[in-house]
């Protein structure tokens, strides 16, 4: 995983992730306490949503000429300048009148999600809350949704999620391609757009200071007016001191923690003391990470809403979740809402089935930590050390696989008894070389996994 140190922060819109070696454990007791909470949660609903959902394209990235080769596919955008204008004008038609936040929160609860990650602002700069610092927002006069009783989308979503006992993580892009103090005309870098600012920061420090103040004001506004927030998930990893775009995020988080103690800071890909957990994107590490981490992976093929997208099945997602949890991580499963304000039916169907599985087998997922041998022979292991319990999760990633009554569990620790979580009954087992042979009397037809509780 050390190879990540030599790669670009972002390649084709996908972020690499910081190494285990670069992780800095926090010293703040409240932050450490919140990190243990985070590591217990295991399963998050992530959502990328904004005006871009109307045209079913990747969020923000097509605005960057530097990234046009991969982000401007499927539509003839030969005139890049005209496209940018059309994209930035999408706020004038964004009107998700079928948005019912209570329904979203109930669906999230039913699916077994424990915390919620939402794009307050992506790189395009459009704000999904009633910010005082720009009119480019969901409540702005140019946005037809501004008269809706739920116009402050973020406020209503966060409140409804909290009402269901779901934690809150605020995604926030440190870059802002709509802000005139970040992207602007008349400077030495010209009209060609790239991920960074339109000007040389060293030559125009006053402009950068203005952008930094704007950024700090918005983050503090979210913390003070839209809390309690459990974590800030800062995207745009190139905006950092090492890349010459220092917004002094550490100073900002230190100030916020004075009035909001323990709130986590996730300064993605930057490393150091303000990246409290690392975030592999669209991938799972090959080996367990002995630090807090979370894989953000799409249910479909895109983070943003894509017309006629293909969604992963509940079997695929549960197999993915058990693989991640066995390596000590969390899964942030991304679902892109439709432009009319609804969660796509295909995603809802999978979410309901995932929730049914977790309602029966969730004790092997939530509140667990890594347990050697992690995964072996299609069996994942988790543990609750304080309760002296190990869980063995025998995966059936293919629905055509035969669900067995005699199962070999490659766990070599001393085991006092074995319970089958499907039946709820204690079952027979024998110690054999390399592990246990477990015998069950009844099996779940077409099981996604067989889950056993091993009491030590």
C-alpha positions in Angstrom: 0.0 0.0 0.0 3.0 2.3 0.2 2.7 2.6 -3.6 -0.1 5.2 -3.0 2.5 7.7 -1.8 3.8 8.0 -5.4 0.5 8.2 -7.2 -1.7 11.2 -8.0 -4.1 12.2 -5.3 -6.9 11.8 -7.9 -6.9 9.7 -11.0 -10.0 9.8 -13.3 -12.0 11.3 -10.4 -11.1 8.4 -8.0 -9.0 9.3 -4.9 -6.2 7.2 -3.7 -5.8 6.8 0.1 -3.3 7.5 2.7 -1.0 4.8 4.0 -1.2 3.1 7.3 2.4 4.4 8.0 1.3 8.0 7.5 -1.5 7.8 10.0 -1.3 9.9 13.2 -3.3 8.7 16.1 -5.1 11.6 17.8 -4.2 12.7 21.3 -7.5 14.5 22.0 -9.5 12.2 24.3 -12.8 13.3 22.8 -11.6 12.6 19.3 -10.3 9.2 20.4 -13.7 8.4 21.9 -15.5 9.5 18.8 -13.2 7.4 16.7 -14.2 4.3 18.7 -17.8 5.2 18.0 -16.9 5.4 14.3 -15.3 2.0 14.3 -18.4 0.5 15.8 -20.8 1.8 13.1 -19.5 -0.3 10.2 -22.1 0.7 7.6 -22.9 4.2 6.2 -25.2 5.6 3.6 -23.4 8.0 1.3 -25.1 10.3 -1.1 -23.8 12.6 -3.9 -26.6 14.9 -4.9 -26.9 18.2 -6.6 -28.1 19.9 -9.8 -25.8 17.6 -11.8 -28.3 14.8 -11.2 -30.6 16.3 -13.8 -28.3 15.3 -16.6 -27.0 12.1 -15.2 -23.3 12.9 -15.4 -20.3 12.6 -13.1 -20.5 15.3 -10.4 -18.4 18.4 -11.0 -15.4 16.9 -12.8 -16.5 17.8 -16.4 -16.0 21.4 -15.4 -12.2 20.8 -15.4 -10.6 21.0 -18.8 -7.7 19.0 -17.4 -10.1 16.2 -16.6 -12.2 16.5 -19.7 -10.8 13.4 -21.4 -12.5 11.0 -19.0 -15.3 13.2 -17.5 -16.9 14.5 -20.7 -17.8 11.2 -22.3 -21.2 10.2 -23.7 -22.2 13.7 -24.7 -20.8 15.9 -27.4 -19.3 18.7 -25.4 -16.9 20.0 -28.1 -17.5 23.5 -26.9 -16.1 23.3 -23.4 -16.9 26.9 -22.5 -20.5 26.6 -23.5 -20.8 23.4 -21.5 -19.4 25.0 -18.3 -21.9 27.8 -18.6 -24.7 25.2 -19.0 -23.5 23.2 -16.1 -23.2 26.1 -13.7 -26.8 27.2 -14.8 -28.2 23.8 -13.7 -29.2 25.4 -10.4 -31.9 27.4 -12.4 -33.8 24.1 -13.2 -33.1 22.0 -10.1 -36.5 21.4 -8.5 -36.7 18.1 -6.6 -40.3 18.4 -5.6 -40.6 14.7 -4.7 -38.0 15.0 -1.9 -39.4 13.6 1.3 -36.5 13.5 3.8 -38.5 11.4 6.4 -38.8 8.7 3.8 -35.1 8.7 3.1 -34.3 8.4 6.8 -36.8 5.6 7.3 -35.3 3.7 4.4 -31.8 4.2 5.7 -32.8 2.9 9.2 -34.5 -0.1 7.6 -31.4 -0.9 5.6 -29.2 -1.0 8.7 -27.2 2.1 8.0 -25.7 3.6 11.1 -24.4 6.9 9.8 -25.0 9.2 6.9 -22.5 11.0 4.6 -24.0 13.8 2.5 -22.4 16.2 -0.1 -23.1 19.6 1.5 -21.0 21.0 -1.4 -19.0 19.3 -4.2 -16.2 20.8 -6.2 -18.8 22.7 -8.4 -19.5 24.9 -5.4 -23.3 24.5 -5.3 -24.4 24.5 -1.6 -27.2 22.1 -0.5 -27.8 24.3 2.6 -28.9 27.9 3.2 -25.4 29.3 3.5 -25.0 33.0 4.2 -21.8 33.3 2.1 -23.0 32.7 -1.5 -26.3 32.8 -3.6 -25.2 29.6 -5.4 -27.3 27.4 -3.2 -30.4 25.4 -3.0 -32.2 28.3 -1.3 -30.9 30.9 -3.7 -33.4 33.0 -5.7 -32.3 31.4 -9.0 -33.1 27.9 -7.8 -36.9 27.1 -8.2 -36.8 24.9 -5.1 -36.1 27.9 -2.9 -39.9 28.3 -2.2 -40.4 24.7 -1.2 -41.1 24.1 2.5 -38.1 21.7 2.5 -35.8 24.1 0.6 -33.0 23.9 3.1 -32.3 20.3 2.1 -29.4 19.7 4.4 -31.3 20.9 7.5 -34.2 18.6 6.9 -32.1 15.6 5.9 -29.8 15.8 8.9 -32.7 16.3 11.3 -34.6 13.3 10.0 -31.6 11.1 10.0 -30.8 12.1 13.6 -34.4 11.3 14.5 -33.8 7.7 13.4 -30.6 7.5 15.4 -28.3 7.8 12.4 -25.0 9.6 12.8 -24.1 12.6 10.6 -21.0 13.1 8.5 -20.8 16.3 6.4 -19.0 15.9 3.1 -17.4 19.3 2.1 -15.2 20.0 -0.9 -12.2 22.2 0.0 -12.0 23.2 -3.7 -14.8 25.5 -5.0 -14.9 26.0 -8.7 -17.8 28.5 -8.6 -16.2 30.8 -6.0 -14.6 33.8 -7.7 -11.7 33.6 -5.2 -10.8 30.2 -6.5 -11.7 30.1 -10.2 -11.7 33.5 -11.9 -10.9 35.1 -15.2 -8.1 37.6 -16.0 -5.3 35.8 -14.2 -2.1 34.3 -15.5 -3.5 30.7 -15.8 -6.1 31.9 -18.3 -9.5 30.4 -19.0 -8.4 26.8 -19.2 -9.6 25.1 -16.0 -8.0 22.6 -13.8 -8.5 21.3 -10.3 -6.6 24.1 -8.7 -7.1 27.9 -8.6 -6.9 30.2 -11.7 -4.0 32.2 -10.3 -0.6 31.8 -8.7 -1.2 31.9 -4.9 2.2 33.3 -4.1 1.6 36.2 -6.5 -1.9 36.9 -5.2 -1.9 36.0 -1.5 -4.8 38.4 -0.7 -7.1 36.5 -3.1 -6.2 33.2 -1.5 -6.7 34.6 1.9 -10.2 35.7 0.8 -10.9 32.1 -0.4 -9.6 30.7 2.9 -11.8 32.9 4.9 -14.8 31.9 2.8 -14.1 28.2 3.3 -13.6 28.6 7.1 -16.9 30.6 7.4 -18.8 27.9 5.6 -17.4 25.0 7.6 -18.1 26.9 10.9 -21.6 27.7 9.6 -22.2 24.0 9.1 -20.8 23.1 12.6 -22.8 25.8 14.4 -26.1 25.7 12.5 -26.5 22.2 11.2 -25.1 20.1 14.1 -24.5 18.0 16.0 -22.1 16.7 13.3 -20.0 13.6 14.0 -17.5 14.1 11.3 -16.4 16.5 8.5 -15.4 14.6 5.4 -13.1 17.0 3.5 -12.6 16.2 -0.2 -10.3 17.7 -2.8 -7.0 16.4 -1.4 -4.9 18.7 -3.6 -6.1 21.6 -1.4 -3.4 21.3 1.2 -0.1 22.8 2.4 2.0 20.2 0.6 0.5 21.2 -2.8 0.8 24.9 -2.1 -3.0 25.4 -1.4 -2.9 25.8 2.4 -6.3 26.6 3.9 -5.0 26.0 7.4 -7.5 23.2 8.0 -5.9 22.3 11.3 -6.5 25.8 12.7 -10.1 25.6 11.6 -10.7 22.2 13.2 -9.0 23.2 16.4 -11.3 26.2 16.6 -14.4 24.1 15.8 -13.5 21.5 18.5 -13.6 24.2 21.2 -17.4 24.4 20.9 -17.9 21.0 19.3 -15.6 18.7 21.1 -14.7 15.4 19.5 -15.9 16.1 16.0 -13.8 14.0 13.5 -11.8 15.5 10.7 -11.3 13.5 7.6 -8.8 15.4 5.5 -8.7 12.8 2.7 -5.4 11.7 1.2 -3.5 14.4 3.1 -2.4 12.3 6.1 -1.3 13.8 9.4 -3.3 14.6 12.6 -6.4 15.9 10.8 -7.1 12.8 8.7 -8.7 10.8 11.5 -9.6 7.9 9.3 -8.6 7.0 5.8 -11.0 6.5 2.9 -10.2 4.0 0.1 -12.4 4.8 -2.8 -14.1 2.2 -5.0 -11.7 -0.4 -3.6 -10.9 -2.6 -0.6 -7.4 -2.9 0.8 -5.7 -6.2 0.2 -4.8 -6.7 3.9 -6.4 -5.5 7.2 -5.5 -1.9 8.2 -4.8 -1.4 11.8 -6.1 2.1 11.7 -9.6 3.6 11.4 -10.8 3.4 7.8 -13.8 3.4 5.5 -14.2 2.2 1.9 -16.6 4.4 -0.1 -18.1 2.3 -2.9 -21.0 2.9 -5.2 -24.1 0.8 -5.2 -24.3 1.5 -9.0 -21.5 2.5 -11.4 -21.5 6.2 -10.4 -21.4 8.3 -7.3 -24.0 10.7 -8.8 -27.3 9.6 -10.3 -27.0 7.9 -13.6 -29.9 7.1 -15.8 -30.5 3.3 -16.1 -27.6 2.6 -13.8 -26.9 -1.0 -12.8 -27.0 -1.6 -9.1 -25.1 -4.2 -7.1 -27.3 -6.9 -5.6 -27.9 -7.3 -1.9 -25.7 -10.5 -2.1 -22.8 -8.5 -3.7 -23.1 -5.7 -1.1 -23.3 -8.0 1.9 -20.3 -10.0 0.6 -18.5 -6.7 0.2 -19.5 -5.5 3.7 -18.3 -8.7 5.4 -15.0 -8.6 3.5 -14.4 -5.0 4.6 -15.5 -5.5 8.3 -13.2 -8.6 8.5 -10.3 -6.2 7.6 -11.3 -3.8 10.3 -13.1 -1.2 8.1 -16.4 0.4 7.5 -18.4 0.4 4.2 -19.8 3.7 3.0 -22.3 2.6 0.3 -23.1 5.4 -2.1 -26.5 5.9 -3.6 -27.2 8.8 -6.0 -30.7 10.2 -5.6 -32.8 11.1 -8.6 -33.2 14.7 -9.7 -36.9 14.6 -8.6 -35.9 13.9 -5.0 -36.5 10.2 -4.7 -34.1 7.3 -4.1 -34.1 5.0 -7.2 -36.3 1.9 -6.9 -33.5 -0.4 -7.7 -31.4 0.9 -4.9 -34.3 0.8 -2.4 -35.0 -2.8 -3.2 -31.4 -3.8 -2.5 -31.4 -1.6 0.7 -34.4 -3.4 2.1 -32.9 -6.9 1.5 -29.6 -5.8 3.1 -31.6 -4.5 6.1 -33.4 -7.9 6.5 -30.0 -9.7 6.6 -28.5 -7.3 9.0 -31.5 -7.5 11.4 -30.7 -11.1 11.8 -26.9 -11.2 11.5 -25.9 -7.7 12.4 -24.3 -8.7 15.7 -21.5 -10.2 13.7 -20.9 -6.8 12.0 -21.7 -3.9 14.3 -19.3 -3.1 17.1 -16.7 -5.7 16.0 -13.0 -5.5 15.5 -10.5 -7.5 13.4 -9.7 -11.0 14.3 -7.1 -13.3 12.8 -7.1 -15.1 10.4 -9.4 -12.3 9.1 -10.6 -14.2 6.0 -9.7 -17.7 5.0 -11.4 -20.2 2.6 -14.5 -18.0 2.1 -14.9 -17.6 5.9 -14.6 -14.0 7.3 -13.9 -13.5 11.0 -14.9 -10.6 13.4 -14.8 -10.4 17.1 -16.2 -8.7 20.2 -13.2 -8.9 22.4 -14.9 -7.7 25.6 -17.5 -10.4 25.2 -15.0 -13.1 24.3 -16.9 -13.9 21.1 -15.7 -14.5 17.6 -18.0 -14.6 14.6 -17.3 -16.8 11.6 -19.1 -15.7 8.4 -19.2 -18.4 5.7 -19.8 -16.5 2.5 -21.8 -17.7 -0.5 -21.0 -15.0 -3.1 -22.7 -17.0 -5.9 -26.4 -17.7 -5.4 -26.0 -21.1 -7.1 -23.5 -22.4 -4.5 -24.8 -25.2 -2.3 -25.5 -24.2 1.3 -23.9 -26.8 3.4 -24.9 -28.6 6.6 -21.3 -29.5 7.4 -19.0 -26.5 7.4 -15.2 -26.3 8.1 -14.3 -23.1 10.0 -10.5 -22.4 9.8 -10.3 -21.0 13.3 -7.6 -22.5 15.6 -8.4 -20.8 18.8 -9.9 -22.6 21.8 -13.7 -22.7 21.4 -16.2 -23.6 24.2 -19.4 -23.6 22.1 -20.8 -22.7 18.7 -24.2 -21.1 17.9 -25.8 -20.9 14.5 -27.3 -17.5 14.2 -29.8 -18.7 11.5 -31.6 -21.1 13.9 -30.4 -19.4 17.1 -29.4 -22.8 18.4 -26.1 -24.2 19.7 -24.7 -26.7 17.2 -22.3 -29.7 17.3 -18.7 -29.2 16.4 -15.4 -31.1 16.5 -11.9 -29.8 16.7 -9.9 -30.9 13.6 -6.5 -30.0 12.3 -6.6 -26.4 11.2 -10.0 -25.5 12.7 -13.5 -26.8 13.5 -16.0 -28.9 11.7 -19.5 -27.6 12.5 -22.7 -29.5 11.9 -26.1 -27.8 11.5 -29.5 -29.4 11.3 -31.2 -26.8 9.2 -29.9 -24.3 6.5 -31.3 -21.1 5.0 -32.2 -21.7 1.4 -30.0 -19.6 -1.0 -28.2 -18.1 2.0 -25.9 -15.2 1.4 -23.8 -16.3 4.3 -23.9 -18.7 7.3 -23.0 -17.0 10.5 -21.7 -18.7 13.6 -21.0 -17.3 17.1 -17.9 -18.9 18.7 -17.8 -18.5 22.4 -14.2 -18.6 23.7 
